[in-house]
Amino acid sequence: MVTSLVEGLKKYQRYVEGALQKYFPLADPYTRQVRKAMEYSLFAGGKRIRPILCLMACKAVGGYMIDALPAACALEYVHTYSLIHDDLPALDNDDYRRGHLSCHKKFGEATAILAGDALLTEAFSLLSRKTVMKKIPPATRLQLIHELARAAGVQGMIAGQEADLEAEKKKISLDGLQYIHNHKTGALIAASLVCGGLLGKGTTREIGSLRKFGEKIGLAFQIKDDLLNVEGKAKVMGKGTGTDEKMAKATYPILMGLDQSRTLGKTLLDEANQAIRIFGKKALPLVQIGTYILFREK
Amino acid sequence: MVTSLVEGLKKYQRYVEGALQKYFPLADPYTRQVRKAMEYSLFAGGKRIRPILCLMACKAVGGYMIDALPAACALEYVHTYSLIHDDLPALDNDDYRRGHLSCHKKFGEATAILAGDALLTEAFSLLSRKTVMKKIPPATRLQLIHELARAAGVQGMIAGQEADLEAEKKKISLDGLQYIHNHKTGALIAASLVCGGLLGKGTTREIGSLRKFGEKIGLAFQIKDDLLNVEGKAKVMGKGTGTDEKMAKATYPILMGLDQSRTLGKTLLDEANQAIRIFGKKALPLVQIGTYILFREK
């Protein structure tokens, strides 16, 4: 089942790759290293979950995927920036990412910091560019920008990141862990769906449903990551497994056990699918990617 | 003369301080450290040059300063983020900023990286917030966002920052130095003026004049910084003087000598003032702040 889901995702992935190539900032002789570092991390084989969710959400509300492409790219810029900064020695200190050297290991810390900063900034540059999304009303584009900034900022990803740092120093509750994941992962995934919904001209109710789907699926995504970290084969994951436990990092399997974590993942997936029932048949691609998220092998 | 200019700036500074306080993100129990770090750096006694230039530009084209306040704050967020990240050990490795411990010295590197990221993101969050700048057309707000993102991104500040890093490793020409300063400092200063002009509903020609003024004054600002680094008294500057020379960093005084640097500063100020002659009497506050920039003592 997972294999056919992966196949189904490929056409979306290709679509996203093409757009990422198209919108990537042109070369400038003076910023060779930073651009190389941005490119290295942006094209390092990510699954493109967030852009794909954005495109699918746009379609689910009856919009055209092509209208959502720049926003899909902006979401991936922000995701990539967060990975680059997360991996830094002062934060998670990860030498590898998706089986390759992390950005700072490859380009040095200074360039990695700047490449992250630049990708974050570029997301907002792209969303506000005159030559893209010409058919989208400026007021809607402002909403996209705000959605993305909130999800990435001190009320979203940054809050999750800080809580994660804090959690390394002390014992954490299940509520605390959920807070971390809702902010660190869930916020941007929910924003991906909301942006797609806005670009497809969804109603307030439809966008509410998409947001709920995103929140549920975002948490399921993280639980699956935790599970893969315990069960996964190092080769498939592209990094050492069991690293979380080694660092005594709180995870769902540690806090509630493997079985209960799996059950929680399935419950979240059910709830996510429930939230998008209003889209009828049009929800199918979203249901499929939700299933992929929970049953993927890496 | 400088004293009276400083006095004249104070009312603008107070106006900006009030707005910064007003728009600063509310507390959240989970992000105490990052918010503290953001606040620490944001309220560390900056001169608020960029916000003030934004307000003055708005006024010069006949607009109301109050309309430009959120953008003025966003500009200061971006400036503050750039200082926090610049000071990091991997970049300039500065322990002090404006006579106080730099952000990472006070809060640790992880929190400083996140605080910088959060301030940058918050700038775009503020500019796209529904409850601010309600009178400004959404299309104009998109222009502001794009102007800021371009100035801060890989075609602006980041390009300057990378060229600066590169320059530490090799001998640099006067052209190279100018490239660094135009991007690292000039781009955001020019953007400050352009944003003010847009918010005051300036014509294309007026905004072009403001941009030119900003570019000239931005370079003059940096030359003065270099001069202060050589001439300045450590106590007035709030950091050790002569640090640039110690690190063999290229500066205007090193590349062209003290006298020629001073002359270049004055020429740039003249050219800047020339650019805004079209505003007649309304240009006066801008002329004054330009004079302040070149004759300030810290």
Interface residues (C-beta under 8 A of the other chain):
Chain A: P25 D28 Y30 T31 Q33 V34 R35 M38 Y81 H85 L88 A90 L91 G108 E109 A110 T111 I113 L114 G116 D117 A118 L120 T121 E122 F124 S125 L127 S128 R129 K130 P137 P138 A139 R141 L142 Q143 I145 H146 L148 A149 R150 A152 G153 V154 Q155 I158 A159 Q161 E162 A163 L165 E166 Y179 H183
Chain B: P25 D28 Y30 T31 Q33 V34 R35 M38 Y81 H85 L88 A90 L91 G108 E109 A110 T111 I113 L114 G116 D117 A118 L120 T121 E122 F124 S125 L127 S128 R129 K130 P137 P138 A139 R141 L142 Q143 I145 H146 L148 A149 R150 A152 G153 V154 Q155 I158 A159 Q161 E162 A163 L165 E166 Y179 H183
